[in-house]
Amino acid sequence: MSRPTKFEEFRYVGDKRNQRLYDLDDPELDAEAVEALMASEQFVCFGPDTPVEARNRGYRLA
């Protein structure tokens, strides 16, 4: 899956609605779920762009 335009420089994106973390480089990622997330505008990126930082904020891998 190609990364959404707003996240070309980020690997991880979080869903604020359910605290789920998506790895945009995962080949098994459900593209429809990410498209729905982008449409909802309820997403967040992390700095630094690591799963550790996402876990610190309460997000878990989808």
Secondary structure as UniProt FT lines:
FT   HELIX           5..7
FT   TURN            8..9
FT   STRAND          12..15
FT   TURN            16..19
FT   STRAND          20..23
FT   TURN            24..25
FT   TURN            27..28
FT   HELIX           31..40
FT   STRAND          43..45
FT   HELIX           51..56
FT   TURN            57..58
FT   STRAND          60..61
//
